[in-house]
Amino acid sequence: MTTDSDIELSGPFQAKDSSGLTLDVKAIRIFDEGYGIIDVYVEFARQLDPGAYKDSVLVRQIVDRLRALGYKGPDFGHSDPGLQEAKLIVLEAPEEFAAFAKSRGWKNLAEDFDE
């Protein structure tokens, strides 16, 4: 999932799932621009168990990592199940995430229409 339009929010780190398995996260990324709701892409080194995107322990550790990097706001939910992949979890960030994303270079395209 690496393209020129990505912003890397976090490099590699480890997180545990609800079964206690340690997973290697390669990166957390977002696209550099979008309209309002931001999808957060969490790339893993190895294939995940089916349904890992619903694992509340794992998702909490991902959000905790973002909080350690400066995000202040509520927890995330998972994005559309059709976006999930074998080595990728896609989370849907709440509105409060936009301020953090902007501080990392994200552009809200919807603001162009507010004038």
Contacts in CASP RR format, 6 or more apart in sequence:
PFRMAT RR
TARGET T0000
AUTHOR 0000-0000-0000
METHOD contacts of the structure
MODEL  1
MTTDSDIELSGPFQAKDSSGLTLDVKAIRIFDEGYGIIDVYVEFARQLDP
GAYKDSVLVRQIVDRLRALGYKGPDFGHSDPGLQEAKLIVLEAPEEFAAF
AKSRGWKNLAEDFDE
1 29 0 8 1.000
1 41 0 8 1.000
1 43 0 8 1.000
1 88 0 8 1.000
2 27 0 8 1.000
2 29 0 8 1.000
5 31 0 8 1.000
5 32 0 8 1.000
5 33 0 8 1.000
6 29 0 8 1.000
6 30 0 8 1.000
6 31 0 8 1.000
6 32 0 8 1.000
6 41 0 8 1.000
7 29 0 8 1.000
7 30 0 8 1.000
7 31 0 8 1.000
7 32 0 8 1.000
7 101 0 8 1.000
7 104 0 8 1.000
7 105 0 8 1.000
7 106 0 8 1.000
8 27 0 8 1.000
8 28 0 8 1.000
8 29 0 8 1.000
9 27 0 8 1.000
9 28 0 8 1.000
9 29 0 8 1.000
9 30 0 8 1.000
9 40 0 8 1.000
9 66 0 8 1.000
9 69 0 8 1.000
9 104 0 8 1.000
10 25 0 8 1.000
10 27 0 8 1.000
10 28 0 8 1.000
10 65 0 8 1.000
10 66 0 8 1.000
10 69 0 8 1.000
11 25 0 8 1.000
11 26 0 8 1.000
11 27 0 8 1.000
11 28 0 8 1.000
12 24 0 8 1.000
12 25 0 8 1.000
12 26 0 8 1.000
12 27 0 8 1.000
13 25 0 8 1.000
13 65 0 8 1.000
14 22 0 8 1.000
14 23 0 8 1.000
14 24 0 8 1.000
14 25 0 8 1.000
15 22 0 8 1.000
15 23 0 8 1.000
15 25 0 8 1.000
15 58 0 8 1.000
15 61 0 8 1.000
15 62 0 8 1.000
15 65 0 8 1.000
16 22 0 8 1.000
16 23 0 8 1.000
16 57 0 8 1.000
16 58 0 8 1.000
16 61 0 8 1.000
17 23 0 8 1.000
17 49 0 8 1.000
17 52 0 8 1.000
17 55 0 8 1.000
17 57 0 8 1.000
17 58 0 8 1.000
18 55 0 8 1.000
18 56 0 8 1.000
18 57 0 8 1.000
18 58 0 8 1.000
20 57 0 8 1.000
23 44 0 8 1.000
23 45 0 8 1.000
23 46 0 8 1.000
23 48 0 8 1.000
23 58 0 8 1.000
24 44 0 8 1.000
24 45 0 8 1.000
24 46 0 8 1.000
25 42 0 8 1.000
25 43 0 8 1.000
25 44 0 8 1.000
25 45 0 8 1.000
25 62 0 8 1.000
25 65 0 8 1.000
26 43 0 8 1.000
26 44 0 8 1.000
26 45 0 8 1.000
27 42 0 8 1.000
27 43 0 8 1.000
28 40 0 8 1.000
28 41 0 8 1.000
28 42 0 8 1.000
28 43 0 8 1.000
28 62 0 8 1.000
28 65 0 8 1.000
28 66 0 8 1.000
29 40 0 8 1.000
29 41 0 8 1.000
29 43 0 8 1.000
30 38 0 8 1.000
30 39 0 8 1.000
30 40 0 8 1.000
30 41 0 8 1.000
30 101 0 8 1.000
30 104 0 8 1.000
30 106 0 8 1.000
31 39 0 8 1.000
31 106 0 8 1.000
32 105 0 8 1.000
32 106 0 8 1.000
32 107 0 8 1.000
33 106 0 8 1.000
33 107 0 8 1.000
33 108 0 8 1.000
33 109 0 8 1.000
34 106 0 8 1.000
34 107 0 8 1.000
34 108 0 8 1.000
34 109 0 8 1.000
34 110 0 8 1.000
35 108 0 8 1.000
35 109 0 8 1.000
35 110 0 8 1.000
36 95 0 8 1.000
36 98 0 8 1.000
36 108 0 8 1.000
36 109 0 8 1.000
36 110 0 8 1.000
37 92 0 8 1.000
37 93 0 8 1.000
38 92 0 8 1.000
38 93 0 8 1.000
38 97 0 8 1.000
38 98 0 8 1.000
38 101 0 8 1.000
38 106 0 8 1.000
39 79 0 8 1.000
39 83 0 8 1.000
39 90 0 8 1.000
39 91 0 8 1.000
39 92 0 8 1.000
39 93 0 8 1.000
40 62 0 8 1.000
40 66 0 8 1.000
40 76 0 8 1.000
40 90 0 8 1.000
40 91 0 8 1.000
40 92 0 8 1.000
40 93 0 8 1.000
40 97 0 8 1.000
41 88 0 8 1.000
41 89 0 8 1.000
41 90 0 8 1.000
42 62 0 8 1.000
42 88 0 8 1.000
42 89 0 8 1.000
42 90 0 8 1.000
42 91 0 8 1.000
43 87 0 8 1.000
43 88 0 8 1.000
44 87 0 8 1.000
44 88 0 8 1.000
44 89 0 8 1.000
45 87 0 8 1.000
46 87 0 8 1.000
47 86 0 8 1.000
47 87 0 8 1.000
48 86 0 8 1.000
48 87 0 8 1.000
48 89 0 8 1.000
51 84 0 8 1.000
52 58 0 8 1.000
52 84 0 8 1.000
52 89 0 8 1.000
53 59 0 8 1.000
53 78 0 8 1.000
53 79 0 8 1.000
53 81 0 8 1.000
53 84 0 8 1.000
53 89 0 8 1.000
53 90 0 8 1.000
53 91 0 8 1.000
54 78 0 8 1.000
58 89 0 8 1.000
59 75 0 8 1.000
59 76 0 8 1.000
59 77 0 8 1.000
59 78 0 8 1.000
59 89 0 8 1.000
59 91 0 8 1.000
60 75 0 8 1.000
62 76 0 8 1.000
62 89 0 8 1.000
62 91 0 8 1.000
63 71 0 8 1.000
63 75 0 8 1.000
63 76 0 8 1.000
63 91 0 8 1.000
66 100 0 8 1.000
67 73 0 8 1.000
70 100 0 8 1.000
71 97 0 8 1.000
71 100 0 8 1.000
72 96 0 8 1.000
72 99 0 8 1.000
72 100 0 8 1.000
73 94 0 8 1.000
73 96 0 8 1.000
73 97 0 8 1.000
74 94 0 8 1.000
74 96 0 8 1.000
75 94 0 8 1.000
76 91 0 8 1.000
76 92 0 8 1.000
76 93 0 8 1.000
76 94 0 8 1.000
76 97 0 8 1.000
77 91 0 8 1.000
77 92 0 8 1.000
78 84 0 8 1.000
78 89 0 8 1.000
78 90 0 8 1.000
78 91 0 8 1.000
78 92 0 8 1.000
79 90 0 8 1.000
79 91 0 8 1.000
79 92 0 8 1.000
80 90 0 8 1.000
83 90 0 8 1.000
84 90 0 8 1.000
93 101 0 8 1.000
98 106 0 8 1.000
98 108 0 8 1.000
102 108 0 8 1.000
END
